Amino acid sequence: MIGWLVTTLGMRGILYGLGALAIVSFGGYLYVHVRNIGIAAERARIERANQEAERKADDGQSNVERCYNAGNHWNRATGVCDTGPG
C-alpha cells in the first residue's frame, strides 16, 4: 500500500500532503482557540454586568429600607423617599 503511494505520488507529493494536513490542522486549532478566547471574554463581560446590576439592586433596596425605617414613604413613581405622610 505504501509502495503504491510512493510510486504514484512520489515522496515529494506525500510530504506536500502531510504539510498541507499540518497547516489545516493548525488552522483548525487556532480557530477553536480564538473562538474560545472570545467566548471567555464575553462570559466575563456578562458576569461583570450581572455583578454591577446586583450591586445597584442592593443599593436601591437599601435606599428603600432606609426610607421606611425613617418612617417615610417610598414613592415608586419618582423613585425617591417622600418625607411627608404616605
Stockholm file with secondary structure:
# STOCKHOLM 1.0

chainA/1-86         MIGWLVTTLGMRGILYGLGALAIVSFGGYLYVHVRNIGIAAERARIERANQEAERKADDGQSNVERCYNAGNHWNRATGVCDTGPG
#=GR chainA/1-86 SS CHHHHHHHHHHHHHHHHHHHHHHHHHHHHHHHHHHHHHHHHHHHHHHHHHHHHHHHHHHHHHHHHHHHHTTCEEETTTTEEECSCC
#=GC SS_cons        CHHHHHHHHHHHHHHHHHHHHHHHHHHHHHHHHHHHHHHHHHHHHHHHHHHHHHHHHHHHHHHHHHHHHTTCEEETTTTEEECSCC
//
